[in-house]
Amino acid sequence: MEERVLGRTGRAVSVVGLGTWQLGADWGAVDETSALDVLAAAVEQGVTLFDTADVYGDGRSEQLIGRFLREHPDSGVFVATKMGRRLAQVPENYVLANFRAWNDRSRRNLGVDRLDLVQLHCPPTSVITGDEVYDALDTMVAEGRIASYGVSVETVAEGLAAVGRPHVASVQIILNAFRRKPLEEFLPAARAAGVGVLARVPLASGLLSGRYDENTVFDPSDHRSFNRHGEAFDVGETFSGVDYATGVAAAREFAALSDHPARLALRWVIDQPGVTTVIPGARNRAQAVANAGAAASPPLDEATLAAVREIYDQRIRELVHNRW
């Protein structure tokens, strides 16, 4: 699989990574055996980056990855985790004492002495634009607790603020065919600064796979049931903030462009200049294998790119473009 250097980490990682939120919680139940099989299948296909967080299943996702790393010590997997949502997301909680406590827990969960990459987990904008949090993160690096740090953001403006910080190694942002705003300013700025980009929600919570319709029912524990209007966290994390009925109609047009719409959606992200790696989730082996296969697909031709842009402009742009 193609690899790209993840910004200021200096580490080369696969262009298709694995998001592991679904192995912790909020996507319906995934048992331990299935979760470990997903991790193994991804690595077998050349995936070398796992993205997780300390709150995914209250640490379950990190713990499963930790077990996998112990059982596969030569896997070479780069683990990007996150911190900052174990307490209320208010500026006064983003302090060194809390960082150390959260870091200790993540290192125990993952079974490592030093974390490869720690990302602030969608903190308030004032945290991203202030100085204090970066001083604390620099201290964590100096103490040998983390090798590098980054920021996971909700908006392009937040991403641009993070890119401007001299020691931010990477920024994670929502990017997919139904969320195109990062193409305009954010990706060029990240590329110019040498900051890595992790593209999350690449399938718009599964919409772009073409597998869902107006009658699809999601498990009550799945955020696609309980967060459609932002009841639990930013609504942009669920279907990219697109109204479900609108999203299904747009996804039907998108699926008509390819026999493998999910692969098309992932390849679209991979092809965007400035993207380091795309991090789709997978709940079973077949999904992990299919997602990794997008890396072997040829770059999209101009006609396909134009058709994807047209769907966005006609159905999606007015709903989301100025929100994030």
Backbone hydrogen bonds in HBPLUS format (Angstrom, degrees):
<---DONOR---> <-ACCEPTOR-->    atom                        ^
c    i                          cat <-CA-CA->   ^        H-A-AA   ^      H-
h    n   atom  resd res      DA  || num        DHA   H-A  angle D-A-AA Bond
n    s   type  num  typ     dist DA aas  dist angle  dist       angle   num
A0015-VAL N   A0002-GLU O   3.03 MM  13  5.95 149.2  2.13 156.1 151.7     1
A0004-ARG N   A0013-VAL O   2.86 MM   9  5.56 153.7  1.93 157.2 158.8     2
A0013-VAL N   A0004-ARG O   2.87 MM   9  5.56 164.7  1.90 145.2 145.2     3
A0007-GLY N   A0005-VAL O   2.93 MM   2  5.75 128.9  2.20 108.2  92.8     4
A0006-LEU N   A0011-ARG O   2.76 MM   5  5.64 167.7  1.77 161.8 160.0     5
A0009-THR N   A0006-LEU O   3.06 MM   3  5.77 156.7  2.12 144.2 146.0     6
A0010-GLY N   A0007-GLY O   3.29 MM   3  6.16 159.7  2.33 120.3 123.8     7
A0008-ARG N   A0169-ALA O   3.35 MM 161  4.31 147.3  2.47 116.9 120.2     8
A0278-VAL N   A0015-VAL O   2.87 MM 263  6.20 157.7  1.92 148.1 148.9     9
A0017-GLY N   A0278-VAL O   2.76 MM 261  5.84 170.9  1.76 157.5 160.6    10
A0018-LEU N   A0049-LEU O   2.92 MM  31  6.31 143.9  2.05 151.7 163.3    11
A0051-ASP N   A0018-LEU O   2.87 MM  33  6.13 164.4  1.89 157.9 157.8    12
A0019-GLY N   A0280-PRO O   2.87 MM 261  5.28 173.9  1.87 124.0 125.8    13
A0020-THR N   A0051-ASP O   2.92 MM  31  5.95 145.2  2.05 162.2 169.6    14
A0023-LEU N   A0020-THR O   3.14 MM   3  5.26 146.1  2.26 101.1 110.9    15
A0024-GLY N   A0021-TRP O   2.89 MM   3  5.45 158.1  1.94 117.0 124.4    16
A0025-ALA N   A0021-TRP O   3.14 MM   4  6.44 159.7  2.18 166.4 168.0    17
A0223-HIS N   A0026-ASP O   2.78 MM 197  5.28 163.4  1.81 140.4 134.9    18
A0035-ALA N   A0031-ASP O   2.91 MM   4  6.15 158.5  1.96 155.4 162.5    19
A0036-LEU N   A0032-GLU O   2.97 MM   4  6.18 165.9  1.99 155.0 157.3    20
A0037-ASP N   A0033-THR O   3.02 MM   4  6.20 146.6  2.14 141.5 151.2    21
A0038-VAL N   A0034-SER O   2.93 MM   4  6.23 145.9  2.05 146.5 155.4    22
A0039-LEU N   A0035-ALA O   3.14 MM   4  6.51 160.3  2.18 150.4 154.5    23
A0040-ALA N   A0036-LEU O   2.99 MM   4  6.21 160.5  2.03 146.1 151.5    24
A0041-ALA N   A0037-ASP O   2.85 MM   4  5.97 162.4  1.88 148.4 153.5    25
A0042-ALA N   A0038-VAL O   3.00 MM   4  6.19 159.5  2.04 151.6 156.6    26
A0043-VAL N   A0039-LEU O   3.16 MM   4  6.42 165.6  2.18 149.8 153.0    27
A0044-GLU N   A0040-ALA O   2.91 MM   4  6.12 158.4  1.96 152.6 159.2    28
A0045-GLN N   A0041-ALA O   3.19 MM   4  6.40 133.6  2.41 138.4 149.4    29
A0045-GLN N   A0042-ALA O   3.06 MM   3  5.23 134.6  2.27  99.0 111.5    30
A0047-VAL N   A0042-ALA O   3.03 MM   5  5.34 159.2  2.08 145.5 139.2    31
A0046-GLY N   A0043-VAL O   2.95 MM   3  5.09 163.7  1.98 109.8 114.4    32
A0078-PHE N   A0048-THR O   2.75 MM  30  5.93 173.4  1.75 147.7 148.8    33
A0050-PHE N   A0078-PHE O   2.99 MM  28  6.38 156.9  2.04 157.1 164.0    34
A0080-ALA N   A0050-PHE O   2.88 MM  30  6.19 171.7  1.89 169.2 171.8    35
A0052-THR N   A0080-ALA O   2.80 MM  28  6.21 159.7  1.84 158.9 163.9    36
A0056-TYR N   A0053-ALA O   3.32 MM   3  5.53 161.9  2.35 106.6 111.8    37
A0054-ASP N   A0082-LYS O   3.24 MM  28  6.12 161.6  2.27 138.4 141.7    38
A0058-ASP N   A0055-VAL O   3.14 MM   3  4.43 162.3  2.17 107.6 102.3    39
A0061-SER N   A0056-TYR O   3.24 MM   5  5.68 178.7  2.24 152.6 153.0    40
A0060-ARG N   A0057-GLY O   3.14 MM   3  4.86 160.1  2.18  98.9 105.1    41
A0063-GLN N   A0059-GLY O   2.93 MM   4  6.14 161.4  1.97 156.3 162.2    42
A0064-LEU N   A0060-ARG O   2.91 MM   4  6.13 155.9  1.96 153.9 159.4    43
A0065-ILE N   A0061-SER O   3.05 MM   4  6.32 161.3  2.09 151.9 157.0    44
A0066-GLY N   A0062-GLU O   2.79 MM   4  6.04 156.6  1.84 150.3 157.8    45
A0067-ARG N   A0063-GLN O   2.94 MM   4  6.21 154.2  2.00 145.9 151.8    46
A0068-PHE N   A0064-LEU O   2.95 MM   4  6.24 160.2  1.99 147.4 153.0    47
A0069-LEU N   A0065-ILE O   2.85 MM   4  6.14 159.7  1.89 156.2 161.3    48
A0070-ARG N   A0066-GLY O   3.04 MM   4  6.28 152.7  2.11 146.1 153.2    49
A0071-GLU N   A0067-ARG O   2.97 MM   4  6.22 154.9  2.04 150.7 157.6    50
A0072-HIS N   A0068-PHE O   2.82 MM   4  5.93 123.9  2.14 142.6 158.2    51
A0075-SER N   A0072-HIS O   3.08 MM   3  5.50 154.9  2.14 128.0 125.9    52
A0081-THR N   A0117-LEU O   2.96 MM  36  6.28 160.1  2.00 167.6 161.2    53
A0119-GLN N   A0081-THR O   2.88 MM  38  6.21 149.7  1.97 136.5 146.3    54
A0083-MET N   A0119-GLN O   2.97 MM  36  6.36 146.5  2.08 156.4 160.1    55
A0121-HIS N   A0083-MET O   2.84 MM  38  5.36 153.8  1.91 152.4 150.6    56
A0090-VAL N   A0088-ALA O   2.86 MM   2  5.68 131.5  2.10 108.8  93.6    57
A0093-ASN N   A0090-VAL O   2.98 MM   3  5.84 168.1  2.00 132.5 136.4    58
A0094-TYR N   A0091-PRO O   3.09 MM   3  5.61 165.7  2.11 119.7 124.2    59
A0099-PHE N   A0095-VAL O   2.99 MM   4  6.25 161.1  2.03 153.4 159.6    60
A0100-ARG N   A0096-LEU O   2.86 MM   4  6.10 161.0  1.90 158.7 162.0    61
A0101-ALA N   A0097-ALA O   3.18 MM   4  6.43 158.6  2.23 143.2 148.7    62
A0102-TRP N   A0098-ASN O   2.87 MM   4  6.10 169.3  1.89 160.4 162.9    63
A0103-ASN N   A0099-PHE O   2.79 MM   4  5.86 154.7  1.85 147.5 155.7    64
A0104-ASP N   A0100-ARG O   2.87 MM   4  6.06 156.5  1.92 147.8 153.4    65
A0105-ARG N   A0101-ALA O   3.20 MM   4  6.46 159.1  2.24 146.0 150.9    66
A0106-SER N   A0102-TRP O   2.98 MM   4  6.27 161.7  2.02 151.3 156.1    67
A0107-ARG N   A0103-ASN O   2.90 MM   4  6.08 161.7  1.93 154.3 159.2    68
A0108-ARG N   A0104-ASP O   3.06 MM   4  6.28 151.9  2.14 143.8 151.3    69
A0109-ASN N   A0105-ARG O   2.89 MM   4  6.15 163.8  1.91 151.9 156.7    70
A0110-LEU N   A0106-SER O   2.89 MM   4  6.04 159.5  1.93 151.1 155.9    71
A0111-GLY N   A0107-ARG O   2.78 MM   4  5.63 123.4  2.10 133.3 147.5    72
A0112-VAL N   A0107-ARG O   3.12 MM   5  5.24 148.6  2.22 139.3 146.9    73
A0111-GLY N   A0108-ARG O   3.28 MM   3  4.99 134.8  2.49  90.4 102.8    74
A0115-LEU N   A0145-ARG O   3.01 MM  30  6.44 160.9  2.04 146.6 143.6    75
A0147-ALA N   A0115-LEU O   2.80 MM  32  6.12 158.2  1.85 175.9 175.3    76
A0118-VAL N   A0148-SER O   3.14 MM  30  6.59 154.5  2.21 142.3 147.2    77
A0150-GLY N   A0118-VAL O   2.88 MM  32  6.18 152.3  1.96 139.5 143.2    78
A0120-LEU N   A0150-GLY O   3.01 MM  30  6.47 153.6  2.08 139.5 137.8    79
A0122-CYS N   A0120-LEU O   3.16 MM   2  6.07 123.7  2.50 109.0  93.8    80
A0152-SER N   A0120-LEU O   2.83 MM  32  5.79 163.7  1.86 159.2 163.0    81
A0122-CYS N   A0152-SER O   2.96 MM  30  5.04 129.7  2.22 123.2 133.9    82
A0127-VAL N   A0124-PRO O   3.00 MM   3  5.44 138.9  2.17 110.1 121.3    83
A0128-ILE N   A0124-PRO O   3.38 MM   4  6.84 154.7  2.45 149.7 156.2    84
A0128-ILE N   A0125-THR O   3.04 MM   3  5.18 114.2  2.50  99.1 114.5    85
A0129-THR N   A0125-THR O   3.03 MM   4  6.30 151.6  2.11 154.4 162.8    86
A0130-GLY N   A0126-SER O   3.13 MM   4  5.94 122.0  2.49 129.4 140.7    87
A0134-TYR N   A0131-ASP O   3.15 MM   3  5.72 127.6  2.44 112.2 124.2    88
A0135-ASP N   A0131-ASP O   3.30 MM   4  6.64 150.1  2.39 150.7 159.4    89
A0136-ALA N   A0132-GLU O   3.10 MM   4  6.45 156.6  2.15 152.8 158.7    90
A0137-LEU N   A0133-VAL O   2.99 MM   4  6.27 154.2  2.06 143.6 150.9    91
A0138-ASP N   A0134-TYR O   2.87 MM   4  6.01 155.2  1.93 144.2 150.8    92
A0139-THR N   A0135-ASP O   3.07 MM   4  6.33 147.7  2.18 141.3 149.7    93
A0140-MET N   A0136-ALA O   3.07 MM   4  6.44 148.2  2.17 143.1 151.5    94
A0141-VAL N   A0137-LEU O   3.06 MM   4  6.44 151.2  2.14 148.5 155.6    95
A0142-ALA N   A0138-ASP O   2.96 MM   4  6.25 163.1  1.99 149.2 153.9    96
A0143-GLU N   A0139-THR O   2.90 MM   4  6.11 143.1  2.03 147.1 157.1    97
A0145-ARG N   A0140-MET O   3.10 MM   5  5.49 147.2  2.21 170.8 166.0    98
A0144-GLY N   A0141-VAL O   2.96 MM   3  5.21 158.5  2.00 109.4 116.3    99
A0169-ALA N   A0149-TYR O   2.83 MM  20  5.79 167.8  1.84 172.8 168.6   100
A0151-VAL N   A0170-SER O   3.11 MM  19  6.62 148.3  2.21 145.1 151.9   101
A0172-GLN N   A0151-VAL O   2.87 MM  21  6.27 157.8  1.92 140.7 146.9   102
A0153-VAL N   A0172-GLN O   2.91 MM  19  6.17 168.1  1.92 170.2 166.7   103
A0159-GLY N   A0155-THR O   3.04 MM   4  6.35 155.0  2.10 144.2 151.7   104
A0156-VAL N   A0324-TRP O   2.67 MM 168  6.20 150.1  1.75 149.2 159.4   105
A0160-LEU N   A0156-VAL O   2.88 MM   4  6.17 155.8  1.94 157.1 162.8   106
A0161-ALA N   A0157-ALA O   3.10 MM   4  6.34 151.0  2.19 142.5 150.2   107
A0162-ALA N   A0158-GLU O   3.00 MM   4  6.29 156.3  2.06 150.6 156.6   108
A0163-VAL N   A0159-GLY O   2.95 MM   4  6.14 158.5  2.00 149.7 155.7   109
A0165-ARG N   A0162-ALA O   3.06 MM   3  5.55 167.7  2.07 117.1 120.9   110
A0168-VAL N   A0165-ARG O   3.41 MM   3  5.66 163.9  2.44 110.1 114.7   111
A0196-GLY N   A0169-ALA O   2.97 MM  27  6.23 161.8  2.01 150.6 144.6   112
A0171-VAL N   A0196-GLY O   2.89 MM  25  6.28 151.6  1.97 150.0 154.9   113
A0198-LEU N   A0171-VAL O   3.02 MM  27  6.29 158.4  2.07 138.5 145.2   114
A0173-ILE N   A0198-LEU O   3.03 MM  25  6.47 152.9  2.10 163.9 171.5   115
A0200-ARG N   A0173-ILE O   2.95 MM  27  5.92 160.9  1.98 136.8 142.5   116
A0175-LEU N   A0200-ARG O   3.25 MM  25  6.19 156.9  2.30 161.8 161.3   117
A0176-ASN N   A0179-ARG O   3.38 MM   3  4.97 166.8  2.40 119.4 123.3   118
A0179-ARG N   A0176-ASN O   2.85 MM   3  4.97 163.8  1.88 112.3 116.8   119
A0183-LEU N   A0180-ARG O   2.93 MM   3  5.78 161.1  1.97 130.0 135.6   120
A0184-GLU N   A0181-LYS O   3.08 MM   3  5.85 155.0  2.15 126.1 130.8   121
A0187-LEU N   A0182-PRO O   2.96 MM   5  5.96 171.8  1.97 166.0 163.6   122
A0189-ALA N   A0185-GLU O   3.09 MM   4  6.19 156.8  2.14 150.0 156.9   123
A0190-ALA N   A0186-PHE O   2.90 MM   4  6.14 162.7  1.93 162.6 167.5   124
A0191-ARG N   A0187-LEU O   2.96 MM   4  6.06 164.1  1.99 153.3 157.8   125
A0192-ALA N   A0188-PRO O   2.98 MM   4  6.12 158.1  2.03 145.1 150.9   126
A0193-ALA N   A0189-ALA O   3.02 MM   4  6.17 147.2  2.13 143.9 152.4   127
A0194-GLY N   A0190-ALA O   3.05 MM   4  6.08 117.0  2.46 139.8 154.3   128
A0195-VAL N   A0190-ALA O   2.96 MM   5  4.98 161.8  1.99 151.4 150.7   129
A0194-GLY N   A0191-ARG O   3.28 MM   3  5.21 151.0  2.37  97.5 105.9   130
A0276-THR N   A0197-VAL O   3.04 MM  79  5.13 153.1  2.11 132.2 139.4   131
A0277-THR N   A0197-VAL O   3.25 MM  80  6.70 162.7  2.28 161.8 165.2   132
A0199-ALA N   A0277-THR O   2.99 MM  78  6.35 167.6  2.00 157.6 161.4   133
A0279-ILE N   A0199-ALA O   3.01 MM  80  6.11 168.6  2.02 158.9 157.2   134
A0204-ALA N   A0201-VAL O   3.13 MM   3  5.23 164.2  2.16 113.2 114.2   135
A0206-GLY N   A0203-LEU O   2.94 MM   3  4.95 123.7  2.27  96.0 111.7   136
A0208-LEU N   A0203-LEU O   2.97 MM   5  4.87 164.8  2.00 138.4 140.0   137
A0207-LEU N   A0204-ALA O   3.16 MM   3  5.36 165.2  2.18 114.8 114.6   138
A0209-SER N   A0206-GLY O   3.01 MM   3  5.33 159.4  2.05 112.2 118.7   139
A0210-GLY N   A0207-LEU O   3.09 MM   3  5.88 165.5  2.11 120.8 125.2   140
A0216-THR N   A0213-ASP O   3.14 MM   3  5.49 170.4  2.15 116.3 119.3   141
A0222-ASP N   A0219-ASP O   2.87 MM   3  5.23 164.3  1.89 120.1 124.8   142
A0225-SER N   A0222-ASP O   2.78 MM   3  5.53 163.7  1.81 123.9 129.0   143
A0226-PHE N   A0222-ASP O   3.28 MM   4  6.70 156.0  2.34 143.5 149.9   144
A0227-ASN N   A0223-HIS O   2.86 MM   4  5.12 142.4  2.00 139.3 140.3   145
A0230-GLY N   A0227-ASN O   3.14 MM   3  4.89 171.4  2.14 105.5 106.4   146
A0237-GLU N   A0234-ASP O   3.04 MM   3  5.91 171.4  2.05 125.5 128.3   147
A0238-THR N   A0235-VAL O   3.06 MM   3  5.52 160.0  2.10 114.5 120.6   148
A0241-GLY N   A0238-THR O   2.99 MM   3  5.77 167.6  2.00 122.5 126.5   149
A0242-VAL N   A0239-PHE O   2.93 MM   3  5.57 168.6  1.94 124.0 126.9   150
A0247-GLY N   A0243-ASP O   2.78 MM   4  5.96 159.5  1.82 158.4 165.7   151
A0248-VAL N   A0244-TYR O   2.85 MM   4  6.10 157.4  1.90 158.2 162.9   152
A0249-ALA N   A0245-ALA O   3.19 MM   4  6.41 162.5  2.22 145.3 149.4   153
A0250-ALA N   A0246-THR O   2.95 MM   4  6.21 162.6  1.98 153.4 158.3   154
A0251-ALA N   A0247-GLY O   2.77 MM   4  5.86 156.3  1.82 148.3 155.9   155
A0252-ARG N   A0248-VAL O   2.95 MM   4  6.12 140.1  2.11 142.2 152.0   156
A0253-GLU N   A0249-ALA O   3.39 MM   4  6.75 151.2  2.48 140.8 146.7   157
A0254-PHE N   A0250-ALA O   2.96 MM   4  6.29 154.8  2.03 146.5 154.4   158
A0255-ALA N   A0251-ALA O   2.79 MM   4  5.95 160.0  1.83 148.4 152.9   159
A0256-ALA N   A0252-ARG O   3.30 MM   4  6.46 136.4  2.50 134.3 144.1   160
A0256-ALA N   A0253-GLU O   3.23 MM   3  5.26 132.3  2.47  94.6 107.1   161
A0257-LEU N   A0254-PHE O   3.00 MM   3  5.59 162.7  2.04 116.4 122.1   162
A0258-SER N   A0255-ALA O   3.29 MM   3  5.83 169.9  2.30 115.4 118.3   163
A0263-ARG N   A0260-HIS O   3.08 MM   3  5.40 116.3  2.50 106.6 121.4   164
A0264-LEU N   A0260-HIS O   2.98 MM   4  6.29 156.9  2.03 154.9 162.4   165
A0265-ALA N   A0261-PRO O   2.87 MM   4  6.10 158.5  1.92 149.9 155.2   166
A0266-LEU N   A0262-ALA O   3.00 MM   4  6.27 158.5  2.05 150.2 155.2   167
A0267-ARG N   A0263-ARG O   2.85 MM   4  6.00 160.7  1.88 150.4 156.4   168
A0268-TRP N   A0264-LEU O   2.91 MM   4  6.07 150.7  1.99 147.6 155.5   169
A0269-VAL N   A0265-ALA O   3.37 MM   4  6.69 151.9  2.45 138.9 144.6   170
A0270-ILE N   A0266-LEU O   2.99 MM   4  6.30 167.3  2.01 154.9 158.1   171
A0271-ASP N   A0267-ARG O   2.96 MM   4  6.09 150.5  2.05 149.4 156.1   172
A0272-GLN N   A0269-VAL O   3.06 MM   3  5.50 160.8  2.10 114.6 120.6   173
A0275-VAL N   A0272-GLN O   3.14 MM   3  5.91 168.8  2.15 145.4 147.4   174
A0288-ALA N   A0284-ASN O   3.17 MM   4  6.49 159.6  2.21 152.2 158.2   175
A0289-VAL N   A0285-ARG O   2.95 MM   4  6.21 162.5  1.98 161.1 165.1   176
A0290-ALA N   A0286-ALA O   2.95 MM   4  6.11 164.2  1.97 149.0 153.8   177
A0291-ASN N   A0287-GLN O   2.89 MM   4  6.01 163.2  1.91 151.9 156.2   178
A0292-ALA N   A0288-ALA O   3.13 MM   4  6.28 165.3  2.16 145.6 149.5   179
A0293-GLY N   A0289-VAL O   3.11 MM   4  6.31 141.0  2.27 142.2 152.7   180
A0293-GLY N   A0290-ALA O   3.14 MM   3  5.10 125.1  2.46  93.2 107.5   181
A0294-ALA N   A0291-ASN O   3.09 MM   3  5.70 160.0  2.13 114.9 120.7   182
A0295-ALA N   A0292-ALA O   3.14 MM   3  5.97 157.5  2.19 122.1 126.5   183
A0296-ALA N   A0293-GLY O   3.07 MM   3  5.50 146.3  2.19 109.5 118.3   184
A0297-SER N   A0294-ALA O   3.14 MM   3  5.19 153.9  2.21 101.2 109.3   185
A0305-LEU N   A0301-ASP O   3.03 MM   4  6.33 165.0  2.05 156.4 161.1   186
A0306-ALA N   A0302-GLU O   2.91 MM   4  6.05 155.8  1.97 146.7 153.1   187
A0307-ALA N   A0303-ALA O   3.03 MM   4  6.25 152.7  2.11 141.9 149.2   188
A0308-VAL N   A0304-THR O   2.94 MM   4  6.21 158.4  1.98 154.8 160.1   189
A0309-ARG N   A0305-LEU O   3.01 MM   4  6.20 159.7  2.05 146.2 151.9   190
A0310-GLU N   A0306-ALA O   2.94 MM   4  6.14 150.1  2.03 144.7 153.0   191
A0311-ILE N   A0307-ALA O   3.14 MM   4  6.43 156.3  2.20 147.6 152.2   192
A0312-TYR N   A0308-VAL O   3.20 MM   4  6.51 162.9  2.23 149.2 153.4   193
A0313-ASP N   A0309-ARG O   2.88 MM   4  6.11 169.8  1.89 155.8 158.6   194
A0314-GLN N   A0310-GLU O   2.92 MM   4  5.99 160.0  1.96 151.3 156.1   195
A0315-ARG N   A0311-ILE O   2.94 MM   4  5.85 159.2  1.99 149.5 154.9   196
A0316-ILE N   A0312-TYR O   2.85 MM   4  4.77 144.5  1.98 127.1 138.2   197
A0317-ARG N   A0312-TYR O   2.81 MM   5  5.63 167.0  1.83 152.3 151.1   198
A0319-LEU N   A0316-ILE O   2.85 MM   3  5.50 138.0  2.02 123.0 134.9   199
A0320-VAL N   A0316-ILE O   3.33 MM   4  6.51 147.0  2.45 153.5 162.4   200
A0321-HIS N   A0317-ARG O   2.94 MM   4  5.10 159.9  1.98 145.8 151.2   201
A0323-ARG N   A0320-VAL O   3.03 MM   3  5.29 159.9  2.08 113.9 120.4   202
